[in-house]
Amino acid sequence: MLAGGGKRYFLHLLSAEELTQRGMKAAKAKLLISAYPVFTLSDEWLEELFCPQCGLARWCHVVRHNRVHHTVRWAPRELWEQVAHVDPLQANPSVSDYSRREARRANSNTRYWDP
């Protein structure tokens, strides 16, 4: 069982073809894209989910089918291109250089001091 509750990054579509790939009829897809050049999907998002069994948190692509049923899979990097205002390759500007260095240091396998 995966646990969530973090920030959701909803997917954005820019073309009628992307909407038709998700099952929408072509005429309706063209109408929506002409009215809204950027269409936000309310039933698909990226969210960091935590697995208590393995102790890891991973980014997942979540698709809501109804209030109860969801499909969850590991999020491929390409999906981040469909999220507005987020670049996964760019460092978060709200994180200081010191915090970034300390996080890298904590994640390395180097032992600094052992009493």
MOWO-V432785 format. One record per residue. N is the residue number from 1. RES is the residue in one small letter. NEAR is the number of other C-alpha atoms within 8 Angstrom. Layout:
# MOWO-V432785
n;res;near
N;RES;NEAR
N;RES;NEAR
This chain:
# MOWO-V432785
n;res;near
1;m;4
2;l;7
3;a;8
4;g;8
5;g;5
6;g;7
7;k;6
8;r;8
9;y;8
10;f;12
11;l;14
12;h;11
13;l;11
14;l;9
15;s;9
16;a;11
17;e;8
18;e;9
19;l;12
20;t;11
21;q;7
22;r;6
23;g;6
24;m;9
25;k;7
26;a;10
27;a;6
28;k;8
29;a;13
30;k;10
31;l;8
32;l;11
33;i;13
34;s;7
35;a;6
36;y;7
37;p;9
38;v;8
39;f;10
40;t;8
41;l;10
42;s;7
43;d;8
44;e;11
45;w;13
46;l;13
47;e;13
48;e;12
49;l;13
50;f;11
51;c;11
52;p;9
53;q;4
54;c;5
55;g;7
56;l;7
57;a;8
58;r;8
59;w;10
60;c;12
61;h;13
62;v;12
63;v;10
64;r;10
65;h;9
66;n;6
67;r;5
68;v;5
69;h;7
70;h;9
71;t;8
72;v;8
73;r;7
74;w;8
75;a;9
76;p;7
77;r;6
78;e;6
79;l;9
80;w;10
81;e;8
82;q;9
83;v;11
84;a;7
85;h;4
86;v;6
87;d;7
88;p;6
89;l;4
90;q;5
91;a;6
92;n;5
93;p;5
94;s;4
95;v;8
96;s;7
97;d;6
98;y;6
99;s;8
100;r;9
101;r;8
102;e;8
103;a;8
104;r;8
105;r;8
106;a;7
107;n;6
108;s;6
109;n;5
110;t;5
111;r;5
112;y;4
113;w;4
114;d;4
115;p;2
